[in-house]
Amino acid sequence: MKKYAVFLLCAFFLIFSACGETDNGSDNNNAGQTGLSLKLTDSANEDYNAIWVTISEIEVRKEGEDSKTVYSEDVGLPITVDLLSLQNGISTSLGLFDLGPGHYTQIRLHLGNTIGQIIGSDSAKSEYPPQYTNCVYENGICHELTIPSGYQTGIKLNRAFDIQEDTLYELMLDFDARQSVHTTGSGSYKMRPTIRIIEVDLTGIIAGTSEPGAIITAQINNTDECGNIRIAQTTIADEEGDYKLSYLEPGTYTIVVVKDGFQSAIKTGVQVTAGITSSDQDLPLTTGDSFCSVSGMVSNLPDEDQEPQVKAITSINDTNVVVDLSSLSEGSTSSYTLNVPAGDYTFYFCANNKDPVLVTRTVETGDNTVDASF
């Protein structure tokens, strides 16, 4: 199953601690400290073997001040991190920032020209080491990854926050590789960063067991989103079948589980409360048919800043869910491939500030073609 990405974090200096968090040289004893704790996680994407990104500097801007404060070596940067190692509740620290009290308006991530301290699983480091400062492995082959403006102006995160005296404010950056990485018409690889900024104290967790290797998503209705369904978080069950969907905003979610060769399963009405883990959300699977391939060409694409994508939506137990999705690459025409169980689907071709294009189709065993035009 393609196009799902795993976003989450865990381990100190590449050594997994008992709590499963990764730190890059920051002091864990933060009592009475005033400042910002910044961490990084990712959602699931099984299209790629590894996605390496190098972060060299982090810039923080305070309201009313023209100058910026830039942090690098003093918070353990630069680092080169495999985003796909940050999943299923795992995160890595980007540093503790000694900020004074006040209102802050922006954070920027600057990319480096030199590979830094490597953050990632041992298997990722040995099998798929970074050959470029920013690169992606697909089918075992490394491709350089272009990130526009990442070197010059940095990746801008417009999220305001307030720092109080003797308070350590914690933010998580959920770097969604599934929606960020795509190929261009010329066959090169490009990242259009999609980053969700999360105030950790205001989130909850869903955890349980399923089939090992199953792709699990937390979905929530959203009238502003393409197809009125938003995928809030994605993960892949580990070799024991355990899964964890972390950093979810409070609300009521539908949990969707899919795996090739198995029947899909869902659980509706799963409540998330800030600071609470909703455990024992088990979703066992039974064997079923192999997935079918759906591919096609999309023409008259909107500008890449409008983030065009395609979603495959179907009904499971009378509930509409997203089974697979894909970003659409830049250019006038884009190709895509989805993998879904056989059944009746509505394919939503969407972009920001554009009316979605809907195509209804019955997906059958084998290869299926669904073309569209904006």
Residue, then its C-alpha position, 0 to 999 in steps of 0.5 A: m500500500k503506497k503513499y502513507a507516511v510514518f511521523l513520530l520520535c524517540a531516543f537520546f543520541l540514537i540510543f532508545s531510552a525506556c521512554g522511547e525518546t531521542d535527544n541530541g545533547s539537551d539536558n533532561n533536567n529542565a525544572g524552572q527553565t524558561g524557554l522552548s523545547l522543540k522536537l521532530t516526528d513523522s507520519a508513515n510512508e512505505d513508498y521509500n526506504a529512507i528520507w534524510v533531511t539535514i537541519s543546520e540552524i533554527e531561527v526564532r523570531k520575537e514580536g517587536e524585534d527586528s533581529k532574529t536569534v539563530y541557534s546551531e551548535d549550542v543546541g546540537l545542530p547540525i543533524t541529519v535525520d531519517l524522517l521514516s525512523l521517527q514513527n509509532g511514537i518515536s521523536t527526536s529533539l531539535g534542542l532546548f532554546d533558552l528564550g526569555p518570556g514574551h510573544y514569539t511569532q515564527i520559527r524557521l528551519h534552515l537546511g545544511n550543506t554538510i551531513g551532520q550528526i546522523i539520527g536514525s535507526d541502526s538498520a537505516k544507517s547501515e542499509y540506506p546511509p545519507q549520500y547527500t545532505n537531503c536525499v530519498y531512497e526508493n527501491g534501494i536507490c538514493h536520489e538527491l532531494t531538492i527543497p526550494s528555499g531550504y538553504q536560502t530563507g529556510i522552511k518558515l513555520n508561522r506559529a505564534f506562541d508565548i513563553q512564561e517565566d519558569t515555563l518550558y514550552e514544548l512544540m512537536l513538528d510533525f513532518d508529514a513525508r507522505q504529503s511532502v515528497h514527490t517526483t517532478g515531471s523530469g524524474s527528480y525528487k522534490m520536497r514541499p514541506t508539510i509540517r503540522i505544529i503541535e503543542v504536545d500538552l494539548t494532545g492525546i494518544i490512541a494505542g492498540t494492536s493489529e496485524p504486523g505491518a498494517i497501515i493504521t490511520a486516525q481520520i476525522n471529519n473536516t468540512d474544509e478538507c478534500g472529501n470532508i475527511r482528514i487523515a490526522q496521523t498515520t503509523i505502521a504496526d510493528e513486528e508484534g502488531d503494536y501501534k501508537l497514533s500520537y500527538l492527536e488533537p482532542g476529538t472523535y476519530t475513526i481508526v482505519v486499518v489496511k493491509d494487502g491480503f487482508q480485509s480492511a477494518i475500522k473502529t468509529g467513535v474513538q475519543v481522544t482527550a489531552g494528556i490521556t492514552s486511549s489504549d486497547q484499541d485493538l483491530p485484528l484483521t482477517t485474510g482477504d484479497s490482494f490490493c488492486s492498483v489504481s493509476g492515471m494521469v491528471s492534467n491542468l494541475p494547479d500551482e504546487d503551492q495549492e498542494p494538489q492531491v488525490k484521495a480514494i474514499t470508500s464506505i466500510n461498515d457504512t462509514n466513509v474513509v480514506v483508503d489511500l492518497s497521493s500528492l500530485s507532482e508539479g507540472s501541467t500533467s501528473s501521474y499517480t498510483l494508489n493501491v486499494p482493496a476492490g470495491d466502489y470508490t469516489f476519487y477526489f482530485c483536490a487542491n487548495n482554493k479549487d473545487p474538487v474533481l470527483v470520479t466514481r469508479t468500481v475498482e476490480t482485481g488487476d490494474n485500473t485506470v482513473d484519469a482526471s483534469f482540473 
